Amino acid sequence: MWLGQLDEAATYVEDALEAASLVGCNEPRSLAEAVNAAVSMWRGDFAGALRICEESLSPPGPEPTQYRSAILGMLGNALLLKGDPAGCVRRVIEAGGSSDMPAFEAPLRPLWLRLLTGAELARGDVAAAEMWAGRAASAVSPDRPPGQLGFALPPRAEVHLTRDDAVAAEAACEAATAFCAARMQLYEATARLTAGIALSIVDRQSEGLAQLERATALFTGRGATALSELADQEHHRVAARIPPATTGITPGI
């Protein structure tokens, strides 16, 4: 899933779910269902992802453990994609154990903080989004592995995109480079989508178009059809020099 190999990820999910049912173990089942929901999100099946999460979490279980936190956080992502940013914030903080996200592994905390940034922007609270973006930046470990660094940069880009300034493009391009180094092509594509929009806003249309073309190609090559169409629509908008409206919401995980 991290590499964007959605078909292969879905196949391993089926194997993991079958194995979990044979041994009666909740942890591998919950983790497999979290990946299954993520694959559905990347493919544009937001309703399917929401259903997977809700079924996995019913009936309610104990306090979030690390494996249960993953599917609960994924439910937050699905709620955001279905138009419920407040529900997303509530579920992700619940999954993390608190606003400090102690229930999530340290290398992945910037990812969840990025999701909270997007949810706050979706409900119009730029100040709260900026707070989560700052926490995402602070959560990056000193050795700065590319994937972790990549997750910390898009929140900054998205906040600055609301101000139409050049910082958004710089942060998004840096995120794309980090994800490329980590071979995380779908995440690279989302960063390039943001970069393309941000570059067009600061009158760097040719650079923006190049980023959007690359995003479209990456989404298409990995089977993320809905996102490929979104990137292509943005390409046409920039080429026609039409002012940006809403760009839609892309999966956070």
N, C-alpha and C positions, 0 to 999 in steps of 0.2 A: 504493500500500500504506500509506504514512504517513497519508494522508487517510482510510483505511478503505474505499476504493472497491475492494472485492475483485474484483468481476466485471471491472472495467476493468483492474485490475492483472493479472489472469490472462490477459486478451486480449493485453496488451502483452508479457507473458512469452512467449507463443507466438510472437509476431512476432520478439522478440529472439532466441529460440532458433533460429528458422529463419534469421535473418540471420547469426547466429554460425556456423551449420553451413555457410553458403555461403562465408564468408570464412575459415573455419578459425581463428577467434580465440577463445582460452580466456577472456579477461577478461569480455566481455559474456555469454558462456554461463554462467560461474560466478555472476555477479551476478544474472542472470535466474533461475537455479536457486535462489539464496538467497531471492529474492522469491517464487518458486513455493512453496518450503517454508514461508515465513511465511504465505502465503495459506492453505495447507493447515492450519497450526496454528490460525489464527484461526477457521477453519471447523470445527475440532474433529477433523480427520483427522490425529491424531498419528502413526499408523503410516505414513501416506502421506508425511508430512513427513520422517520418519526415512529412509524408502526413497529419497526424492529426494536427501537429503544423502549417504547412503552411496554411491549410484550416481555422484553427482557427484565424490566423492573417491576413487573406485576406477578405475584403480590409484592408489596413493599418488603425490603429486606432490612438487615441491621444497619448500623451507622456505616457510612462509606469506608470500605477498605480500598486498597490501591486498585484492585481489579474492578470493584464496583464503581469506583470514581470514574473510570474510563467511560463506561456506558452511560453514567449519569451526566458527565460532561458532554458526551455526544448527544444526549437528549437536548441539552442546552443549545448546541449548534443547530440541531434540527428545528427547534422552536424558532430560532432566529431566522432560519431560511423559510419558515412558514409564516413569518411576519409577526412574531411575538418576542421582541427584544427584551422586554421586562422579564418574561419567563426564562429567557436565556441567561440573563444576569443572575437570577435567583438560583437556577439549577447549577450553573457553573460554580458559584460560590459555595453552594451546598456540597457539590462534588469535591471541591478543593479543601473542604473542612473549615475554611474561613477565608477572608479576603487575602491572607498571606499564602494561600494555596499549599499548605503543608502536606495534604494527601496526595499531591501529584509529585512524581519524580522530578528532582531539580532540573535536569536537562530539558524537560518538557514544559516547565512553568511558563516560559515566554509564549509558547503556543496558546495556552489557555488565557493568558493575559491579553494576547492579541484578540482572541475571540470576544473578551469583555470590552475591549476598545471598540470593536465593530458594533457590538450591541448598543453601547452608549451613543455612538454616532447615529445609529439607526433610530434612536428615540430622541435625538436632538440635544443631548447633553454633552457638549464639547468639553467642558471642564472635567467631567468625570472620565471621558475618553482619554483626555490628556494625562490624567492621573494614572490610569491603567497602562498607558503607553510608557510612562516614566518607570513604572514598576517592571514592565517587560524589559526595558533597557537595563535596569539594575539587576535583573535576575540572570543575566548572561555571565557565565563563569569566566575566570581570567584566561583560560586557554582558548576560549572562543571557538569551539568547533563550528564548522560552517553552517550546519543545519540549525543549531541553537541561535547563532547570530542572525541567521535569516529570519527566524520567527520574531526576533526582537525589533527588526527594522520596519516591517510593514505598518505596525501601529503608529509609529512616528510619521510615516508617509501619509497615512490616512487622515491623521489629525491635521497635518499641514495642508493637505489637499482642500480642507474646508476653508483655508485662508488664501488659496490660490497663489502660493509662493513656491520658490524654486527648491526649497528644502524637501518638499514631497517627492519631486523627481529624483533628487540625489539619493534619498533614503531608499526609494523603491528600486532604483538601479543597483544600489549596493546589495540589497536583499536578493535581487535576481542573480547577481554574481555569486553570492554565498550559496544559494540553493543550487546553482549550476555546479559549483565545486563539490557539493554533497550529492550530486546526481539525483536531486529531488525535482523531477521535471514539472510535475503539476504545480508545485509550490513556486517554482521558477516562473511558470506561466502566469500565475496570479500576480506575482510581483511585476512582471513585464506589462501586464494589463494596467496595473496602477501607474506604472512609469509612463506608459503611453498616454494615458489621460492627463497626468501631471505635466508632462512635457508639452502637450498641446496647449495647456492653459497658459504657459509662460512663453508662448509663441516660438516653440521649437518643434514645429509640425513634422518636419522630415524625420527627426529623431523619434518623435512619438509614433509616427507611422511604422517605422522599422521595429519598434518594440511591440506594437500591436500585431504586426505580421508574424513575429516570432512567437508571441503568445498564442495566436490562432493555430500555428503549425504544431506547437507543443500540445495544446489541448486536443487537437484532432488526432495526433499520433497516439495519444493515450486513451482515446475513447471518451473524452469528456465533451460530448457533443453540444450540450447546452452552453457550456462555457466557451466553446469554440465559436458558437453563433454570437455570443455576447461580445467577444473580442472582435469578431468580424464587423458587427454593428458599430462598435466604437471606431474601427478603422474607417468605415464609410463616413461616420460623423466627422471625424477629424479631417478626412480628405475633402469633405464638402464645407469645412470650416463652420460647422453648426455648433453653437455653444453647448457645453455639456449640461445634461439634466441629471437624473439619477443614473448611476451606472449599475445598479443591481447589487446583490450581495453574493459573494463567492464563499464556498466552504472555508471554515477556519481550520479544519483539520482533515 
